[in-house]
Amino acid sequence: MNAHYLGHVVFYVKDLERALVFYRDLLGFEEVGWIFNGTAAALTCGRTHHELLLIQVGDAPGPPPGRRRGLYHIGIKVGDSLDELRQAKHELEQARIPIDGMSDHTVSQSLYLKDPDGNEVELYVDADESVWKNNPAAVVSPIKPLYL
């Protein structure tokens, strides 16, 4: 068996509308439809039928802080250039979404933030693919600060 790509992510959320404001209205995912009697929504960025499914669970506990087993974060590509990452940063600041960190991973440059339910989200742009194609070990390069 050969995995082709990661197809989708499913998040349990406290409030579906609040999560949609973040993923649909701020990050730009397109709403595909609702299921489970309106307690879940499927979203796409256009690559496939859905890349994200949000399921409302109410006041169930959210992710614990700090290191733990399980999901660390999801990465969402937001463009192909640092200018597009700068624009994403500007839009987050306009929406008063705190940015927890900015990193240069050599193969990509990233912003880190939390969604309304405390899940960590990485917004990133890739560096030129020749960086990692010519040197596959570049993917484990030391992380450097990013200044935008």
Secondary structure, DSSP 8 states (H G I E B T S, - for coil): --------EEEEES-HHHHHIIIIIIT--EEEEEETTTTEEEEE-SSSS-SEEEEE-TT-----SSS-SS--EEEEEEESSHHHHHHHHHHHHHTT----EEEE-SSEEEEEEE-TTS-EEEEEEE--THHHHH-GGGGG---EE---
